[in-house]
Structures are given as C-alpha cells and as structure tokens.
C-alpha cells in the first residue's frame, strides 16, 4: 500500500478533524468573544502571530508545490522552529515528511511523523500522523513497528484506516484469513481508499 495516496486522504483528514473538533472550535470562538474586553492585547498578538504564520506557511507551500525540496525544507524548518506548537507547524511537518519520503529519505520522513505524534495536542492530527507512520513502517518492512502502531484501532472515524493497515501487516506475514477479516471490517467502518481495500479483499477471496 502506498504510504501517501491522493489528496483525498488530506480532505478526509480535514473532514474527520472538523467532525471531532468542530464544536470545540466554535466554543473557543465564543469564549474568545466573551473575554475580548479583558484580553484585547493578547487577542491582537494572537491575530498577528496567526497572520505571520499563515504568510510563512504560504512561502513554504509555494516551494513544496514547485518541487524545490531544499527550499521547502529550509522554509519548513524555520516555520516549525518559529511557530512550534501551532497547527501550521504540524501540517508543515506532515508535508515535509511526504516530500522527503518521495525523495527517498524514509528515515527523515519517519522522524517528521514521529515529531507530529509527539507534539500534537490534536487527536485527529496525531492519528493522521500515526496512520502515515504505520504505512511508512509497512513500506520499510518494519512489520513489528507497523503492527504496534495500529494494534488498538479505537472505535472512531479512524478505525477503518487502522484496520486496513492491520490487514496489510497480516497479509505480509502470511495470515490471509486475518487480513481478509480486517479488510472487511475496514470497508464497513469506512476508509479513504475503498477501491484498493476492496481489490485486496477480492484477491483474498472475500
């Protein structure tokens, strides 16, 4: 299975993030409005920081889209160091992991994804990084590491992705029956690449 699939996975991740966190985001806005009278200075600082981070991220994204890996890494690392702990830094690290994986530097990609898992306070982003890291470990034939990452698929919107990867691990180990079961359950729970999972299931006689 490809570690990085299509842009549909990123869209799916955003949908999952909103589904699980949207009400809290709205709550945060309401709370911010409620205390604006006593915290205008802090809110202004936050606004400026957000604008600066956004501009910096756009510069990084431009280099990434243009295929300039060296510039993308330089700008990405600068953004991560300057705005560590922000969502911009997390998504920058995710994108750098993708770029470095595609450039053949899987070890650096692995470190990026692990960093996101360690740094993210957002469960959806952390799980996205975990899914990508598990796929990377599978690609590197590190089956024990991949298996450990998806050993306990929680009953949430990410369950299908975890089950799909768990099926891949079992298939690589020769457990065709176990793989077929996990692929079937993954389709039931929903995955970002149902066509591929369905094809693998059919190959196993499912």
C-alpha positions as CSV (number, residue, x, y, z in Angstrom):
1,X,0.0,0.0,0.0
2,X,1.3,3.4,-0.8
3,X,2.3,5.5,2.2
4,X,0.9,8.6,0.6
5,X,-2.2,8.2,-1.5
6,X,-4.1,11.1,-3.1
7,X,-5.2,14.5,-1.9
8,X,-8.5,12.7,-1.0
9,X,-6.8,11.5,2.2
10,X,-5.9,15.0,3.2
11,X,-9.5,16.1,2.6
12,X,-10.8,13.1,4.5
13,X,-8.5,14.1,7.4
14,X,-9.9,17.6,7.5
15,X,-13.4,16.3,7.5
16,X,-12.6,14.0,10.4
17,X,-10.9,16.8,12.3
18,X,-14.0,19.0,11.9
19,X,-16.4,16.2,12.8
20,X,-14.5,15.5,16.0
21,X,-13.4,19.1,16.9
22,X,-15.7,21.5,15.2
23,X,-17.9,22.1,18.2
24,X,-14.9,22.8,20.3
25,X,-13.5,25.2,17.7
26,X,-16.8,27.1,17.8
27,X,-16.8,27.0,21.6
28,X,-13.3,28.6,21.5
29,X,-14.5,31.4,19.3
30,X,-17.5,32.1,21.6
31,X,-15.2,32.0,24.7
32,X,-12.8,34.4,22.9
33,X,-15.6,36.8,22.2
34,X,-16.8,36.6,25.8
35,X,-13.4,37.7,27.2
36,X,-12.4,40.1,24.4
37,X,-13.0,43.1,26.7
38,X,-10.2,42.0,29.1
39,X,-7.8,40.5,26.6
40,X,-7.6,42.7,23.6
41,X,-3.9,42.9,23.7
42,X,-3.5,39.1,23.8
43,X,-6.0,38.6,21.0
44,X,-4.2,41.2,18.9
45,X,-0.9,39.4,19.5
46,X,-2.6,36.1,18.5
47,X,-4.0,37.6,15.4
48,X,-0.6,39.0,14.3
49,X,1.0,35.6,15.0
50,X,-1.6,33.8,13.0
51,X,-1.2,36.1,10.1
52,X,2.6,35.8,10.2
53,X,2.4,32.0,10.5
54,X,0.0,32.0,7.5
55,X,2.3,34.0,5.4
56,X,5.3,31.9,6.3
57,X,3.3,28.7,5.5
58,X,2.3,30.1,2.1
59,X,6.0,30.6,1.3
60,X,6.8,27.0,2.4
61,X,3.8,25.6,0.4
62,X,4.9,27.5,-2.7
63,X,8.3,25.9,-2.6
64,X,6.7,22.5,-1.9
65,X,4.4,22.8,-4.9
66,X,7.2,23.9,-7.1
67,X,9.2,20.8,-6.3
68,X,12.1,22.8,-4.7
69,X,12.9,20.3,-1.8
70,X,15.9,22.2,-0.5
71,X,14.0,25.5,-0.2
72,X,10.9,23.7,1.2
73,X,13.0,22.1,3.9
74,X,14.7,25.3,4.8
75,X,11.4,27.3,5.0
76,X,9.6,24.4,6.7
77,X,12.2,24.0,9.4
78,X,12.2,27.8,10.0
79,X,8.4,27.8,10.4
80,X,8.4,24.8,12.7
81,X,11.1,26.5,14.9
82,X,9.3,29.8,14.9
83,X,5.7,28.6,15.4
84,X,6.3,25.4,17.3
85,X,3.1,24.1,18.8
86,X,0.8,25.6,16.2
87,X,-1.3,23.8,13.7
88,X,0.8,25.4,10.9
89,X,3.9,23.7,12.3
90,X,2.2,20.3,12.5
91,X,0.9,20.4,8.9
92,X,4.3,21.7,7.7
93,X,6.0,18.7,9.3
94,X,3.4,16.3,7.7
95,X,4.1,17.8,4.3
96,X,7.9,17.7,4.8
97,X,7.5,14.0,5.7
98,X,5.7,13.4,2.4
99,X,8.3,15.3,0.4
100,X,11.2,13.6,2.0
101,X,9.5,10.2,1.6
102,X,9.0,10.8,-2.1
103,X,12.7,11.9,-2.4
104,X,13.7,8.5,-0.9
105,X,14.7,9.8,2.5
106,X,12.4,7.5,4.6
107,X,14.3,7.9,7.8
108,X,13.8,11.7,7.8
109,X,10.1,11.2,6.9
110,X,9.8,8.8,9.9
111,X,11.3,11.4,12.3
112,X,8.9,14.1,11.0
113,X,5.9,11.9,11.5
114,X,7.0,10.8,15.0
115,X,7.5,14.5,15.9
116,X,4.0,15.3,14.9
117,X,2.7,12.5,17.1
118,X,4.8,13.7,20.0
119,X,4.0,17.4,19.6
120,X,0.3,17.4,18.5
121,X,-2.3,18.1,21.1
122,X,-5.0,17.5,18.4
123,X,-6.1,13.9,18.4
124,X,-7.1,13.9,14.7
125,X,-3.8,15.3,13.5
126,X,-1.9,12.8,15.8
127,X,-3.9,9.9,14.3
128,X,-3.2,11.1,10.7
129,X,0.5,11.1,11.5
130,X,0.2,7.7,13.1
131,X,-1.6,6.3,10.0
132,X,1.1,7.6,7.8
133,X,3.9,6.4,10.0
134,X,2.3,2.9,10.1
135,X,2.2,2.9,6.3
136,X,5.8,4.0,6.2
137,X,6.9,1.3,8.6
138,X,5.0,-1.2,6.4
139,X,6.8,0.2,3.3
140,X,10.1,-0.3,5.1
141,X,9.1,-3.9,6.0
142,X,9.2,-2.9,9.7
143,X,6.2,-5.1,10.4
144,X,6.5,-5.1,14.2
145,X,6.6,-1.3,14.4
146,X,3.7,-1.0,12.0
147,X,1.7,-3.6,13.9
148,X,2.3,-1.8,17.2
149,X,1.0,1.5,15.8
150,X,-2.3,0.0,14.7
151,X,-2.8,-2.7,17.3
152,X,-5.7,-0.9,19.0
153,X,-8.0,0.7,16.5
154,X,-10.3,2.9,18.6
155,X,-13.9,3.0,17.7
156,X,-13.9,6.3,15.9
157,X,-13.7,7.8,12.4
158,X,-10.1,6.5,12.1
159,X,-10.9,2.9,12.8
160,X,-11.2,1.8,9.2
161,X,-7.8,3.2,8.4
162,X,-6.2,1.4,11.3
163,X,-7.9,-1.9,10.3
164,X,-6.8,-1.5,6.7
165,X,-3.2,-1.2,7.7
166,X,-3.5,-4.0,10.2
167,X,-4.8,-6.2,7.4
168,X,-1.7,-5.3,5.3
169,X,0.6,-6.3,8.1
170,X,-1.2,-9.7,8.5
171,X,-1.1,-10.2,4.7
172,X,2.7,-9.5,4.7
173,X,3.0,-12.1,7.5
174,X,1.1,-14.7,5.5
175,X,-2.1,-14.5,7.7
176,X,-4.6,-14.4,4.8
177,X,-7.6,-15.2,6.9
178,X,-6.8,-12.5,9.4
179,X,-6.1,-10.0,6.6
180,X,-9.4,-10.8,5.0
181,X,-11.2,-10.1,8.2
182,X,-9.5,-6.8,8.8
183,X,-10.1,-5.6,5.3
184,X,-13.8,-6.5,5.5
185,X,-14.2,-4.6,8.8
186,X,-12.2,-1.7,7.3
187,X,-14.7,-1.3,4.5
188,X,-17.6,-1.5,7.0
189,X,-16.1,1.3,9.1
190,X,-15.0,3.4,6.1
191,X,-11.6,4.1,4.6
192,X,-10.2,6.8,2.3
193,X,-9.2,4.3,-0.4
194,X,-12.1,1.8,-0.5
195,X,-11.3,0.7,-4.1
196,X,-7.8,-0.5,-3.1
197,X,-9.0,-2.3,0.0
198,X,-11.9,-3.9,-1.9
199,X,-9.4,-5.1,-4.6
200,X,-7.2,-6.7,-1.9
201,X,-10.2,-8.3,-0.3
202,X,-11.3,-9.8,-3.6
203,X,-7.8,-11.2,-4.2
204,X,-8.2,-13.0,-0.9
205,X,-11.5,-14.4,-1.8
206,X,-13.6,-12.0,0.2
